[in-house]
Amino acid sequence: MKALIHENGNLNVLETAEPVAKLGEVVVAMHAAGLNRRDLMIPGRRGNTKEPLILGSDGAGVISSIGKGVKGWSVGDEVIINPSLRWFDKSTFPPAGFDILGMPDHGTFAEKIAISAEQLEKKPANLSMEEAAVIALSALTGYRALFTQGELKPGHTVFIPGAGSGVATYIIQFAKNIGARVIVSSRSVEKRKKALELGADLAIDTNDNWLDALSDEKIDVVIESVGRATFNRSLEVLKPGGRIVVFGATTEDVVDLDLRKFFYGQYQMFGSTMGSRDELREMLQHIDQYGVKPVIDKAYPLENALEAFDALRNSEQFGKLVLQIKQ
């Protein structure tokens, strides 16, 4: 079978052996897989590691075989992969043994994957395979950050620095669905326009003075994933007592923090990573209830995966990029 494999410092689409379902596992014939920024970082983390690794965390497909001990699933079932490994119950932090699919376990950028049956969910009937392939990691990340950690409520205002990411497109929709006000920022005029079309109430230029641009706004929650480039600016526009939820750092990880300003403002800061199976199922119910549609910028054949990586690396997209595995 074909798969996107990293080994000996190289990333290429190669032929490899098909997986076999072990005890408690199923084999899923992948139809599509979603790219995430995590996929960009893994080759750098692994360096020149000789052991081959199939990348990819998100995906959707059809069960092609079932191992012993598996109940509740049948060959032919359409499923999505839950990349949040071994985190089942909603909790304040992941349990011991938690990992994200795609390192160290083989991931979804392959024609087939063997995975624990506990990591499967039924594909939402209202979504295509490509749409279903991009919801688990980024939509779950946005859902937990927004509702579990951010505790966003109807009537609240949420601010999202960086309007074009896949997570941001979900957060915009989730927040509007419950009656919140949504503000985003982007350097791109086109991305600001698309964010407004998606439902955002206000889109500001990242290069503008945020205090001036948001002078009349009371920001209840900031969902921050950019890092050093925007963190303190995000904190400046947050109302006293407001929440800032951090789930990523696409720029530098380390920030300077004025502690006196922070504690006088009575701000609340929360970290957030992925989410539990409980939250994934809540999110899937939300998607079904409100008819949420993933925003897909472009789809690439698996053979063109490196081109898709370049597009993601350059932040060219608005929404998600998809690998088409079964044509």
PyMOL commands that set and color helices and strands:
alter all, ss='L'
color gray80, all
select helices_A, chain A and resi 37-46+117-119+129-132+136-149+166-177+189-198+210-213+231-237+259-264+277-290+302-313
alter helices_A, ss='H'
color red, helices_A
select strands_A, chain A and resi 2-7+10-15+25-34+53-54+60-66+78-81+84-85+99-100+112-116+120-122+157-161+181-186+202-205+219-224+238-246+268-271+296-301+320-324
alter strands_A, ss='S'
color yellow, strands_A
deselect
rebuild
show_as cartoon
